[in-house]
Amino acid sequence: MKACFAIAAATLVAAHISTATAEDCRSELQPKSQTHSHTGRVVQVIDGDTIRLDTGPEVRMMGTQAPKLPLGRPGFKPWPLSTEARSLLENLTQDQSVQLFFGPTDTDRYGRALAHVFLEDENGAPTIWLQGEMVRRGMARVYVLVDNRVCVAPLLAREKAARQERRGIWSLPFYRIRSHDKADEDVGTFQIVEGVVQDVAKRRSRYFLNFGQDWREDFTITISPDYARKFEKEVDPHTYEGKKVRVRGWVEDYNGPFIEASHPDQIEITPEAASIWPF
């Protein structure tokens, strides 16, 4: 399967049918970086969202999360299509030079560069946007952190299209959107969870978006005091009450399953008629 997928990916690259172009994201980065601040040739693809350049840095492609590989972690089981995601990124970047564009935070806690990554053409101009292309082909989900909220809208649009057409990961139940009443089955994992917010409460500067009547057991979105004030400047959390929403993040457990929302881009209001699977 891996070989067949790699051949198909190479064929697509050769045919130049990508729609994830530099213009889709670069404009959001330009105010902070008028010119690219780093270039290099890709010498290693570590997984579907991490690369290494010949000029030194290991680069975490911010804004996305590809299926995870063990990468030396004892007992860690590879997520479905993790090797295929890495193979696709290898085919996209093989013998290619890239440009890095940085958001507000340019490194993570592991010392890796955090950047949006663009292939260069023969004139040194940015062309294919790698994050957008991986999401478009269904080989990564949108994963945006509070300190690097750039290019979210075009990424979400590509994810939606890939999900509707069941491309890549979206053809597998492992990555399906979860119903809120099943979230307790996914503690410790990254998920997109959907349901109707029954009520919104604020206690000691922390918000609770409750999806059921029993807050000790039912799924909840929480917004901690550390993030609540900035969150309120963009969206009043009370506006989610009665709305069907999708929230993305790591499912944790304390008085029932919950996802901590640090910024509004994690929460999408969805049409009432939307179904859990596959959309």
N, C-alpha and C positions, 0 to 999 in steps of 0.2 A: 504493500500500500504506500509506503514511504517513497519508493522509487517512482511509482506512478504519479504521486502527488508532485514530486520534484520536477518531473518532466512536464507536467501540466503547467506548473508555476513558471518554468523557464519559457514555455511557449507563450504564455500570456505576457511576460516581460518583453519578449522579442517582438510581439505584435503591437506593443505600445498602446494597449487599450486601457491603461490606468486613467482613472478620473480624479485621483487625489493629487492635485497639482499644488505647486508652491503658493499660488495665489489664494488657495483655500484657507491658509493659516498664517502665512508670513506677515500679512498686514497687521495682525494683532501683536506681533513681536517687534515690528519696526520702531514703534515709539521708544522702546527700551534698548534696541540694538539696531542702529541705522545700517550697519554692515555686519556680516557674519563675524562672530568673534572667535571661531575656530573652524579649521578644515582638516581633513585627513582622509586616508584611504582605509577602508574597513579591512582588517586583517583577521578578525574572529567574530563569529556570531555565537554568543553564549546561550541565548534562548530567544524566544520570539519578541522580546522587548529590550534586549541588552546586547550591545556590540562593543568591540574594542577597535581603536584606531591605531595606525602605525605611528601617529604622533604622540601616543601615550595613553590618553584617558580611556577608561571604561565608561561607557555612556548608557545611562538608563533613559530609555525613550519615554519621557513623561507624558502623562495623559492617557496611557493605555496599560492594559494588563493582558498579556498573552498567557495561554495555558502554561502552567508551571512544570519545570523539570526538577528532579531531585537535587542536582548540582552539589552532590556530596553530603546532603542532609540525611542522616541515618533514619531509616524507616519511612522516608517520604515517598509516597507513591506518585508517579507522574500523572498529571491531569490528562484526560483524553485530548488527542491532537497536539500535544506539546512538542513532539518531535517534528510533526508536520509544520507547525508554526515556525519552528527554528529553520526548517528546510526552506520554507517560503522566503523568510528574511534573508537567508544565505543566497538564494537565487536572485533576489532583488538587489543585493548589495555586492555580488561577486565582482571583484576587480573594479569596484566603483569608488570614486571620491565623494565625500559628503560634506555638507556644511551643517554646523550646529547653530541653532538660535535659542537663546536662553530666556526663560521667564524671570519672575522676581527672585526665585531661589535657584542658584546654579549648581549646587551640589547636594547630595543626600547624606544621611548619617553614615553611610559606608564609604564616603569619599568619591562616589561616582558622579560624573557630570550629569546634570539633569537638563535635557534639551529636546527641542523638536528638531528632527533630522530630515535633511533634504538631499537627494541625489543631485550631483552637479552634471551639467552638460559639458560639451567639449570647450565651451567658452567660459566655464566657471560659474554659470548662472544656475541657481537652484531650480530643480524641476519637480520630480516626484516627491511628495511628502510621505515619508515612510509610515508615520503613525496612521495617517488617513488611509493609506493603502492597506495596511494590515487589518484595520477595522472594517474597511469596505469589503474585503474578501472573507470576512467572518473568521479571522484568525486572532482577534484580540477584542476585549471589551473596553469600554471607556472607564477610566479610573483616574479621577482628578482629585488632587489634594488641595487643601485650603490655601497653601502658599504658592500654588502654580496653576491658577485658574485661567489658562489661555487656550483658545481654539476649542472650547467645549462644544459650542453649537454645531460646527461642521463635523466634529467627531460623533456627536449624538445622532445627527442626521444619517451618517454613514452606518452607524450601528443599527439604527431602525430599519434601514433598507436591507442590510444583510440579514437581520432577524426575520423580516417579512418573507425573504426569499430562501430562508433556511440555509444560508451559506455557511460552510465550515462548522464552527462550534455550535451554531444555532440549529443544526440538524440533530443534535444529541440532547437527550433528556438531562444529562449531567449539567448543562448550562441553562436549562429552562428558567424562565421567570417563576419565582416561588410565590405561592399563595401565603399570605400572612399567617394563616392558621396552621401552616406546616413548617414555619420557620424554626421551630424547636429542633427539627431534624438536621439543621445545617449550622449549628453552633460551631464557631471556629473556622468558618469558611467565608469567602467573599461571594455575595449573592446580590441579585436584584429581586426585591420583594415587593409584592403588589397587594393592595387592599384599600378599604375605605377607612379614613380616619374618623373614628366615632366621636372623639372629643379631644380638646387641647387644654392642658393645664400647665400652670407655671408655679413651681415651688422653689423657693430660695434661689431665684434667678436661673433655674434650670427648667427647660420646657420638656413636656411629655406629650407626644402625639400618640394617643392610645387607639389601638385597632380593635379592642374588645372591652368588655365590662369589667373583667378581672385583671387589674394591673399587676397582680402577682404572678400571673401565668401567661397572659396574652402578649402578643408582639407589640412593641413600642419603638417609636423613633425618639431619641433623646437629643437635646441640644444643650450642651454644658454651659455653665456661666462663662467659661473662657471664650466661647464662640457666640453666645446669645446676643450680645450687643451689636456686633458686626452683622449678624444674621438679620436682626430686626431692621437695620438700615436699608436692607434690600427687600426683604419680605417679612411681613408680620406672620409669625407662625400660626396665629389663629385663623388665617385665611385658608389653611388646609382642612379645617374642620368640615366634615361632611363630604370631602372630595375623595375621589379615587386617585391614589398616587402610587408611584413606584419609587422606591428608595434603594440606592446602591451603596454597599459598604460591607464591612466584616460583621457577621452576626456574632454577638456576644450574649452571655447569659447572666442576668442578675434580676431576680424577681420576674423571670420569664425572658424570652429572647428579645434582643433589641439591637438596633443599629444606631451608632452615634453619628449625627449629621453635623459637620463643621461648617458647611456652606450650602446655599440654596441649590447649587448645581447638582447635588446628590439626589434631589427630590424632583420628580416630574409629575405634574398633574395629567392624568390620562382620561380619555373618553370613557364614560360609564359602560359603553358597549364593548370595550376592549377585553380580549380574552387573555387568560394567563399564558396559554401556549398556542402558538409559538411567539406571539407578538409582545 
